């Protein structure tokens, strides 16, 4: 269906939705607005952590790369479900100040990607080996309303929001490979075409002191973050009717102020927000159920359109996720009998002849789920948090098959193929970078995890 037709249909749905929201504010449900806005809050929190609030100086600046020089491990908890295969680099841009030129290095065949993420967690573009090869090149990043002149012959990516997060992933083949990847990270360059003073994150909405942890303060903090992001990064025009309807409950962008809400609406947010967060954590969807207990992301992962609930689910469980053609991941929390995975048992995952069908690489990650629903690595004696096609000493069958042992205790005869588990519940994530067609269309199915005891 053409994009204009999709937008028109979405506008029609939202018009009907708005008419249905004619109920008094005291009776209007908060959940739809919460689901819509939750990813904006998560992105705002990330940006705030790096760039600050404009009052407290930080070491990071707009339009500058921040390089992670070591692979992530259990102590790294800024982003849920991180990978342990690539070095991350990130940069926050404010394209309201004008275009920014991104210079990409020649990685000489090495896998890398640079995701251009808007504040609604959509992948505006994914630059890198899959989409443009690995030779050095330049890309011009512009904001949604930029109308000035641009250099001729320049590849241009137009973002849907002025606030942009660039997230680079560069493949690392073990500790000895780190210096080479560091050198490539240093060749990532950002050059604003017009210099402008960096703007703080918070322009109109003062942050509630972090020391105030009351439900009312948490509700105010949530709405102020969300409305500041909506003001700085207006949604598509076809969503404006939705925000107009939500103005009565305080979610609409620049026009919404916490102090202008009635005490009744403020109290509703303070009372209901904890339950909304708990429900999101309890029922967050990871995607489509697959045979063997696995779940694959929906096709809209990373480019969510109007699937606001799925967008919120991913913001909680896999913030900054790539689109499936770049990384088609599958998750599993149960064994082949449907029982929850636990480090109290031993398991085996047998990948078929030829292994995972990818043009990049594959990697199986082990995560422990936190009480708030976020996923992080857990420590183990081997300091091994993933196992994949580049794991040193990995044993394969003559036909290319791979048998992976999973559990808390190290097996005596298969240490090279052992993925350590925590003592309690865990989840496995199989990442397939640059997956082949059979992964994307479902012809390839992940085998069930078999319990051995």
N, C-alpha and C positions, 0 to 999 in steps of 0.2 A: 504494500500500500504506500503511495507517495507520502512524503513527510507532511505536506500541507493538509492531506486528507486525515492523517493521524492527529495533527494539531486541531483540526476543525472538529473531529469526533470527540477529542478530549475536552475541547471547549464546550461542546454540547453537554457532555456528561457533567462538567463542573457547573454549568448553568442549572441543570436539574438538581445537582447536589445543593447549590446555594438556595434554591427555592425550598428544599427540604429542611434547611437549617433556619427556618423562620421561627423556631422555638425561642422563648426568652433565654437570655444568656445563662440564667441560673439553671436551666434545664439542658443546655447545649452540651453534648458529650465532649470531654477533653481529649479522648484517646486519638481521634483522627489527627488533630493538630499536634499532639505529642509525637505520633509516629512520623509525621511529615518533618517535624523540626529536629528530632533527635540527632540525625547525622550532622546537621549544622552545628549543634552544640559540641559534638565530638571533634569536629574540625576546628572549631573555635578554641577548644581546650588545647589541642595540639599547637595551634598557632601562638596562643598565649604563652605556653610553656617555653617556646623558642624565642619569640620576639618581645615578650613582656607586654605590659599594659600602657606603655608610653611614659610611665612615671619611674619605674624601677629599671635601670639600665641592665642590659644583658650583653653577652659577648657576640650575639648573632645579629645580623642585619638583613634587611630586605635585599633581594636580588643577589644574594651571596650563597654559595654552596656550603653546606655543612657535611663533612665526610665522616662516616663511621669507619674506623680503621681496623676494627676487629669484627669477626663474625659474632652474631648475637647469641646469647646464652641465657641461663635462668635469671640472671640479675637484671636483664633488659626488659622493662615492663611498660614502656611508653605506648606501644602498639600491640594489640592482641594478635595472637597467632603469627609471630614473626617467622621468617625463614632463616636457616643456618647454612645456606649455600652461596649466598651472594653478599657482597658488601653494599650497604645502602649509602646513598648520598641524597640529601634533600635540600630544597631551597624554597623559600616563600617569596612570591612575587606580588606586587601590587600594580597591575596593568592599567589602573586609572591614571598613573603617572606617565603612561606612554608605552610603546612596544619595547620588548627586550629581546636581544639576539642571543640564542643558545648555540654554543659551539660544541659539537660532539667529536670525540677522538676517533682515530682509527684503531679499532680493537683487534684487527688482524684475525678475524674469524671468531673471536671469543664472544660468547653470549653476553648481551647486555640489553637493557631496556630503560627508557625514561618515560614514566607515566606522567601525563599532564592532567592533574586532577582539579576539578572545580570544587567549590565549597559544599556542593550537594553530593560529593563523593563519586561523581561520574568521571570516567576516563574520557576526557575530551579527545585525547590522542595518546597512542603509545608509540614512541619513537625507539628505534633500535634495530637489532639484527633481523627480526622477522619482517619489519615493514620497510626498511631502507638499506639493509646490508650493514656492513661494519666499517666502511670507509669514512674518513673524516668528512663532516659536512656541517652546514649551519642552517638553523631554522629560526624564523622570526615569530615570536609569540605576541599576539595583540589581544586587547580586551574586546568585550562584546559590542561596544559602541564606538570603537575607534574608526575615524573617518579621514585621518590625515594621510599624507603621502607615504608610500612604502618603496624600498629599493626594488628595482626591476630584477626579475629572474630569481627572486628569493622565495624559498618555500615558506609559506605562512600557515600558522595554526592559530585560529581564532577561538579564544576561550569563551565559555558561556558565563563566566564570572570574572570580575577584576581581581579578586583574591584567588591565587593559584598556588597549589603545592606541586612542585616537581619532585618525583621520587625515582631515583636511579637505582637499578640493581645490576651489579657486575659479578659474573661467575668467578668463584675462587676455587682452585684445585689444591686445597690444603695449605698449611702454614707457610711452606716455602714459596707459594705463589703470591703471598700478600704484597711484597714490594712491587711486583709488576702491576698489580691492580691499583695500588696506591698511586703509581705513576699515571695510570689511565684516569683515575679520579681527578687528579690535579689538572688534567687537560680539559675537564668540563668547565666551560666558561660562560658567564652571563654578562652581557653588555647592554645596559639601558641606552636607548637611542637619544633620550633627553633626560638630563639629570634633574631630579626633583627631590625635595626633602622627604625623607621617609615619614610616613604617617603612622601613628600608634594604632594599635588594634582598636582600642575603645575611644571613640570620638564623642559620642553623646550619652552613653550609658555608663554610669559609675559602677564598678564592681562592688558587690557585697563583700565585706572582709571575710577572708577564708576562715578566720577564727570562729565566725558565727556559723554553727552547724545546725541550727534549728530548722525544722521543716519549712517555716515561712521564709527564712533566708535562702534555703536551697531552691525553693520555688521562684523567688525573685531572681536569684542568680541564673537559673535556667532560662527564664523568659528574657532577661536582659541580654544574655549571650545570643539567644536565638534572634531577637529583634535587631540587634546590632548587625548580625550577619545578613539578615534579610534586607536591611537598609543599605548595606554596602554592596550586596550581591542580589539584586532583585530577581525573582524567578521568571520563567517564561510568561509571556503575556496571557496565555491561556490558563494559567494558574491564578491570576489575580483575583478572580471571583471567589476562589477558595479563601484567600487571605482577607478579602472584604467580609466574608461571612465570619471569619475567626477574629475580627477586630474586637468584637464584643467580649471575647474571652482572653484577649491580650496577645495574640499571635498575628502580627500584620506588618512588622517592619518599623519604619521610622515613625509612623503615626501612633504606635502603641507604646505606652509608658506604664510601668508598674504602678506609679503613684496615681495614675488616672483610673485604674481599675477599682471597682467597688470593693469594699471589704469582704463581701460575700464571694466574689470571684477570686480574690486573693486567697481566701481561706480554702476555697475548693482546690486550688492548685497545691496549697500546702498539704491538704489532706490526701489528695488523690495521686500526687506525683510519686510517692514511694511505691504505691501499688502498681502504677503504670510501668515503672522501672522493673519491678519484680515480675510482672506479667511478661514484659519483653524478654527478660532473661529466661523465664520458665518456658516460653513457647516460641522462642526464636527459631525460625526455619533455616536450615542449612541448604535447602534446595529440593531436588526431586529424589524420592526413594528409589534405590536400585536393588537388584538382586544381591543377596549375601549381606544385607544390612547396610550397605554403603549408601551415601547420599552425594549427588552431584549438584553443582550450582545450577540455577536457572539460566537460560540463555541471556537474560537481561543483567547478569552480574556485571557490575562496573559500568553499565550504561542502562540505568534503571527505568527510564521513562517515567510513567505514572504509577509504578509499583512501589508506593511509599512504604508499605509495611516491610517488604523484602529489603528495601534500602535501609530501613532502621535495623532489621535483623543483622544485616551484614556489617553495619556500623558498629554493632556490639560485638559480633563474633569474628569479624575478619576485615576490620577497617583498612581502607586503601587497597582493597583487592584488585587484581588485574582482571581484564576481560578474558573469557574462556579461550579465545584463539591464541592468547599469549601464555596463559597458565590455566590449564583445565585441571582443577583439583577435585579430589573425592575424599569424603570424610566418613569415618565409621566409629561408632561407640559400642557396638555389640558384636559378638562372635556369630558364627554360622548358625547357632541354635537360638539366637536372639537374646542371649544373656549379656548384661553389661560387661565391658572389658574392665579387668582389674588386675593390678600387679600381684594379687594373691594367686594367680594362675599363670600357666605357660601356654603360649600360642605359637602358631605357625601360619605364615602367609606365603603361598607358593605362586610366584608369578610365572606365567606360561612361557613356552619357547619363544625366544626373541625378546622377552621382557616387555617393557612398556613401549608402545609405538609412538616415539617422539622424534622430532628433528633437533630438539635442544637437549634436555636432560631430564631425568626423573629423580624424585627424592621423597622418601617416606619420613614424616616428622612425628615425633611423640610429644603430646601436650597433656598437661594436667589442668583441669578446669577449676578456676577460682570460684568462690561463692558468688561473685557478681557476674559470672558467665564468661569472663574473658579467659583466653587460653595462653598459657606460657610454658616454656621448657621447664623441666625439673632436673635437678642435679643428679649425677650418677658417677661411679668411679672412672668410667672411660671418657667422661666429658663428651659423650656422643649423644647428640640430640636428633640427628637424622641419619638415615642410611639410604644410599642411592647408587646409581651406576658409576659414580666416581669414588666410592668408599674404598680406601686402600685395602687390598687383600680380599675383596669381595669374591666369594666363590660362586661360580656359575656351572650349570650343567653343560653337557656337550652340545645341547640344542639352544643354549643361551638362557635357559630357565634359571630363576633365582629363588631360593628358599630362604625366607627371613624368619629368624627366631625372635620372639617377643616375650619379655617377661622381666621380673625384678631380679631374678637370680641368673647369673651368667652360665650358659650351657658349657659343658666341658669340651664338647666336640665341634662347636660351631660359633666360636667367639667372633670370628670375622663377620659373620652374618647376623650378629645379635644386636637388636635395638632395645636398650634398657628401658624399663618401665618404672613408674613410681610404685609405691606400695599399695596405693588405692586406685580409684577409678581413673581412666585415661581415655584419650581420643587419639586416633591416628588420622593423619592427613597425607594423602598421596598427591604430590604436585607433578604435573606433566608439562614442562615448558616447551613451547612450540609443538603442541600435540598434533598428531596426524589426524586425517579426516575420520578414521574409525573410532578415535577417542571422542571427538566432538559429536558425531552422529549416533553414538551408542552401540556401534557394532562391537567395540571392545568393552568388555565388562570386567570390573575388578573381581577377583575370586574372593570368597568368604574367608574370614579369619577363623582358623580352626583351633579350638581349645584342645590341649594335649593332656590335661589331667582332670 
